[in-house]
């Protein structure tokens, strides 16, 4: 089966490429920025250039495609690009191009907690994107992961930076908001297993790890993995909001945004063991699987706190080679 993948060079996309290849699919990657395709073995994947915001480019990329996996998304607005433009409109463009090309299905990676409430712009835009998929007329699967961890992530890497900086780790609010962190490799496995899988069609599936953890728990897990003893210092959300608003205006990559603080009250866990029931395997826990955060240096931590950059050390930056075949889920 020929599968077109958007967001192929991203944190999750690189892993999805490998999983699709393991299932012996032909993979065509839609690349936004020429040059990024160098991470792939050119003999293993097809490359097309274009943006999900350019319908004409999508028409050229979708020819003969049977399945589409749509991963493109942003976690903070940038350079005038809004959540609505990237998530809702970009997804609408992808769905329209897929339908016009005669594709059979669309697999979309959304976010756990996607909501119709516009007070949460990121999660609202994800829900609007889901509706574009549902109303497209295509067969679809919508996957809603909780916080994703793995080498090259943002969440646990940023948390490691806070732990690295000193004996007191700042926590906005009470730190009791619950999440269900899920490994990037496990999410990629679920994405690839959804392709051509009739048992998950027309379903929206929450993807969470085996444990429900609070933000406080995750600070402790990061400190444990790094061999550090840390105390948490709690900052009331009303005090953090003005600082976050200022950082959004002046920093190229603010360590925290107003929207992220507002989402602290959103419950980010699934009701049951949806991943296991849908895909037949138990996902990896956080503990024992975040040793990569030890690579975060004090300099990295300082740069992240100043909103300058994330560490650029990804194990998955090597070219994707054809892995051994994986049995169908």
C-alpha positions, 0 to 999 in steps of 0.5 A: 500500500502506498502511504503518504505521510505529512510531518515525516521529518518531525519528532513523531514522523521519523518513527512512523516512517520506520514503523510503516516500512517495517510493515512493508508499506511504500512511503511517500513523505511530504516535506515542507523544507527542502533539505530535511529529507536527507535524514531518510535513505532516498532508496527507501522512501519517496519525497514530495515537497509542499505545505499542508497550507498549499492545496496545489502542492498537495494535489501534486503529492497525493497521486496514486495514494491509498492511505494518508497519515497526517501528523503536521501540527504545532504546539505554539503559534509562530511567525503569524501561523495560528493554531487554527490555520495549521490544525483546522485549515491544514487538515481540511486541505489534506482531507480534500486532497486525499479525497480528490486523489481517491485515497481510501483512508485518513489517519489523523494524530490529534491530542488527548483533551481536544475540546469544543471550548475555544477558551483553549485555542490549541485543543480547540483547533485540534477538535476542529481538525478532527471534525474536518476529518470526520466530515471528509467522507473518507474512512478515518482513524483519529488518535489522541495521544497524551504527552509524548516522551522519547529522545528529541521530545520537548516536554520531558527535555524541558522538564529535565532542564528545570531539574538540571538548573538547581535544587529548586524546581519551579512548578506552576500551580499545584502540580496535581494535573494528571497526564498519561505520558506515552512513548513516542515509539508506541504512538508510532506503532499505533499510527502505523497499525491503523493503516488498513486496519478495519477494526479501528475505522471511524474511531477516535482512540485515546493513547495513554501510557500505563500510568496516570501521573501528576506533573509533580510525579513527572518532576520526581521521575525526571530527578530520579532518572538524573540522579538528583534530589530536588524540591519543588517550588510552586508558583500560583498560576495567576502570578505566572500568567503575566510573565508568560504573556511577556515571554511570548512577546519577546522570546523566540521560543518561550519556555511556557505560554499563556495557553499552556498554563490555562491547559493545566486544569485539563484532565489529560488521561483516558478513561480506560486502557484504550491503547491496549484494547485497540492495538493489543500491546502494553505501552512502555512506562516513563520510569526506565525509559527517559535516560536520554534526558541525562544528555541535557547540560546546564547550558542546554537548560539555560538556553531553554529557560531563556527561550532560545532553543531546545537541545539538538541531539536526536538519536533518530536523526540518522537515515531511516533504514529498512527495519525487519518486518513487524507482524500486523497488529 
